[in-house]
Amino acid sequence: MSDEPGILHADLDAFYASVEQRDDPRLRGRPVIVGGGVVLAASYEAKARGVRTAMGGRQALGLCPEAIVVPPRMTAYSAASKAVFAVFDDTSPIVEPISIDEAFIDVRGLRQIAGRPSEIAARLRAAVLQRVGLPITVGVARTKFLAKVASGVAKPDGLLVVPVEGELQFLHPLPVQRLWGVGRITADKLLTRGIVTVADVAQLDERTLVSMLGAGSGRHLHALANNHDPRPVTAGRRRRSVGSQSALGRRRRSPAELDVRLISLVDRVCRRLRAGHRVGRTVVLRLRFDDFTRATRSHTLPAPTDDTAVVLAALRQLLGACAGLIAEQGITLIGIAVANLDDADTIQLELPFDSHDRRSLDAVLDQVRDRYGSSSITRGVLVGTPEGLSMPMLPDPPRRSAE
């Protein structure tokens, strides 16, 4: 690990809502909700009233009746993201994207030409505001983990530098929820045992944490709580999965309706795989129920693929196995992903003979959509079905050739 706080975590504030407030002056300083049936994003004015991402629209308006609800504009968010990442790239050659609105930036070694990390961070924030018109928060620390925690503490629209000599003094008083990887379930397990702060976690023996949380989570949290995070900022990292999801609302859905949504999601994801010349081996199904609990199921395929029919068949099996849960608990969201990705041209696909016809159909559909637009041709079962929102994604860096 470095001996200076030279890693930046830059995170746009309430990204979708901030873009809406930037583009419509009437929304500035007012509570804004992006999305109708489900909250996709909320401005800080709405968050102050308890509105949160993924909350139902009716519940959100109950908490904040004066909120202004606006439809999402994914093309605007994609354009804003590209402009912000151009600022990141101008700041340092070592940028590791995390999502469309956040990244790690390594500025160590730039002191002679760009100044101290805190000065670089301040200029970055000013450049994003001037060139893109959006507020951004930056945390600066010696490790990726501390930099991310610092940006979270500094939000909104802030800058926080964690000095090397004050790392533990900064980290240990924070609640356990600040540890990277502690979600609601893990937090509940810790809190019920009286483990409230990061310091409480750090004082536990690693074996105790492993017995409570499992080997992976226990060791991971023990390391972070004791300020051990040797991971470097890595530029050019390729996407490990491609996914999409669809909010369903509160109305009960028949198996046939869920199948139509599944087909639409698979069609979209496999199209993205082929466009990026990627293939994947693992399919993942994610469900959210009426009580906001979630379930995840996955299946590993015999060989990596971008074949729509193969991925759809595997996900239909996973969804069918969850039919009892869905009937009992209701379902409000369905999401899928294809993971364990590799480059299509480096994998020898051993496909059965009849699969070549299916791949030819995929290729024809892709060519027509590329030439005439994504809505120019569709599968018969999807006629009359809204395509739904397609969330902006970071571009996948090109594969590095072996030298």
Secondary structure, DSSP 4 states (H G I P E B T S, - for coil): --SS--EEEEEESSHHHHHHHHH-GGGTTS-EEE-SSB-SEE-HHHHTTT--TT-BHHHHHHH-TTPEEE---HHHHHHHHHHHHHHHHHH-S-EEEEETTEEEEE-TT-HHHH--HHHHHHHHHHHHHHHT---EEEEEESSHHHHHHHHHHH-SS-EEE--GGGHHHHHTTSBGGGSTT--HHHHHHHHTTT--BHHHHHTS-HHHHHHHH-HHHHHHHHHHHTT---PPP-TTPPPSEEEEEEE--SS---HHHHHHHHHHHHHHHHHHHHHTTEEEEEEEEEEE-TTS-EEEEEEEEEEEE--HHHHHHHHHHHHHHTHHHHHHH--SEEEEEEEEEEEGGGS-----TTHHHHHHHHHHHHHHHHHH-TTS---GGGTTS--------PPPPPPPPP-
